[in-house]
Amino acid sequence: MSPIEQYINEAEKDQQPMLKEIYQVIKEMVPVETTEKLSYGMPTFYLTENLVHFGEMKKHLGFYPTPSAMTAFHEQLKEYKTSKGALQIPYKKELPVDLIKEMVRFRLKEVVEKNA
């Protein structure tokens, strides 16, 4: 079992469905050489640097695609509570899968170009 799967299994039962969904969405998008780990106590996908993190909070799922992605997608994020590097997705809302995918693609492109 990966550290991320263990993290999800230890989360509150009502939070697990959204955690599992975001985990699967990201896992299917990243290259095979991406490492899954816990960093800052949160599930993290790492490819020469941290790509994205996510984590369970009491009332929302936190998605942390870095400040550059938050800036690039600020128009699409207006209906959510955000901070410099984080998107808060309430558990009572649906996971914005397409938006998550776009932000992960953005981060992958950013990391690949930085290391080219």
Secondary structure as a PSIPRED ss2 file (coil, helix, strand):
# PSIPRED VFORMAT (PSIPRED V4.0)

   1 M C   1.000  0.000  0.000
   2 S C   1.000  0.000  0.000
   3 P H   0.000  1.000  0.000
   4 I H   0.000  1.000  0.000
   5 E H   0.000  1.000  0.000
   6 Q H   0.000  1.000  0.000
   7 Y H   0.000  1.000  0.000
   8 I H   0.000  1.000  0.000
   9 N H   0.000  1.000  0.000
  10 E H   0.000  1.000  0.000
  11 A C   1.000  0.000  0.000
  12 E C   1.000  0.000  0.000
  13 K C   1.000  0.000  0.000
  14 D C   1.000  0.000  0.000
  15 Q C   1.000  0.000  0.000
  16 Q H   0.000  1.000  0.000
  17 P H   0.000  1.000  0.000
  18 M H   0.000  1.000  0.000
  19 L H   0.000  1.000  0.000
  20 K H   0.000  1.000  0.000
  21 E H   0.000  1.000  0.000
  22 I H   0.000  1.000  0.000
  23 Y H   0.000  1.000  0.000
  24 Q H   0.000  1.000  0.000
  25 V H   0.000  1.000  0.000
  26 I H   0.000  1.000  0.000
  27 K H   0.000  1.000  0.000
  28 E H   0.000  1.000  0.000
  29 M H   0.000  1.000  0.000
  30 V C   1.000  0.000  0.000
  31 P C   1.000  0.000  0.000
  32 V C   1.000  0.000  0.000
  33 E C   1.000  0.000  0.000
  34 T C   1.000  0.000  0.000
  35 T E   0.000  0.000  1.000
  36 E E   0.000  0.000  1.000
  37 K E   0.000  0.000  1.000
  38 L E   0.000  0.000  1.000
  39 S E   0.000  0.000  1.000
  40 Y C   1.000  0.000  0.000
  41 G C   1.000  0.000  0.000
  42 M E   0.000  0.000  1.000
  43 P E   0.000  0.000  1.000
  44 T E   0.000  0.000  1.000
  45 F E   0.000  0.000  1.000
  46 Y E   0.000  0.000  1.000
  47 L C   1.000  0.000  0.000
  48 T C   1.000  0.000  0.000
  49 E C   1.000  0.000  0.000
  50 N E   0.000  0.000  1.000
  51 L E   0.000  0.000  1.000
  52 V E   0.000  0.000  1.000
  53 H E   0.000  0.000  1.000
  54 F E   0.000  0.000  1.000
  55 G E   0.000  0.000  1.000
  56 E E   0.000  0.000  1.000
  57 M C   1.000  0.000  0.000
  58 K C   1.000  0.000  0.000
  59 K C   1.000  0.000  0.000
  60 H E   0.000  0.000  1.000
  61 L E   0.000  0.000  1.000
  62 G E   0.000  0.000  1.000
  63 F E   0.000  0.000  1.000
  64 Y E   0.000  0.000  1.000
  65 P C   1.000  0.000  0.000
  66 T C   1.000  0.000  0.000
  67 P H   0.000  1.000  0.000
  68 S H   0.000  1.000  0.000
  69 A H   0.000  1.000  0.000
  70 M H   0.000  1.000  0.000
  71 T H   0.000  1.000  0.000
  72 A H   0.000  1.000  0.000
  73 F C   1.000  0.000  0.000
  74 H C   1.000  0.000  0.000
  75 E C   1.000  0.000  0.000
  76 Q C   1.000  0.000  0.000
  77 L C   1.000  0.000  0.000
  78 K C   1.000  0.000  0.000
  79 E C   1.000  0.000  0.000
  80 Y C   1.000  0.000  0.000
  81 K E   0.000  0.000  1.000
  82 T E   0.000  0.000  1.000
  83 S C   1.000  0.000  0.000
  84 K C   1.000  0.000  0.000
  85 G C   1.000  0.000  0.000
  86 A C   1.000  0.000  0.000
  87 L E   0.000  0.000  1.000
  88 Q E   0.000  0.000  1.000
  89 I E   0.000  0.000  1.000
  90 P E   0.000  0.000  1.000
  91 Y C   1.000  0.000  0.000
  92 K C   1.000  0.000  0.000
  93 K C   1.000  0.000  0.000
  94 E C   1.000  0.000  0.000
  95 L C   1.000  0.000  0.000
  96 P C   1.000  0.000  0.000
  97 V H   0.000  1.000  0.000
  98 D H   0.000  1.000  0.000
  99 L H   0.000  1.000  0.000
 100 I H   0.000  1.000  0.000
 101 K H   0.000  1.000  0.000
 102 E H   0.000  1.000  0.000
 103 M H   0.000  1.000  0.000
 104 V H   0.000  1.000  0.000
 105 R H   0.000  1.000  0.000
 106 F H   0.000  1.000  0.000
 107 R H   0.000  1.000  0.000
 108 L H   0.000  1.000  0.000
 109 K H   0.000  1.000  0.000
 110 E H   0.000  1.000  0.000
 111 V H   0.000  1.000  0.000
 112 V H   0.000  1.000  0.000
 113 E H   0.000  1.000  0.000
 114 K H   0.000  1.000  0.000
 115 N C   1.000  0.000  0.000
 116 A C   1.000  0.000  0.000
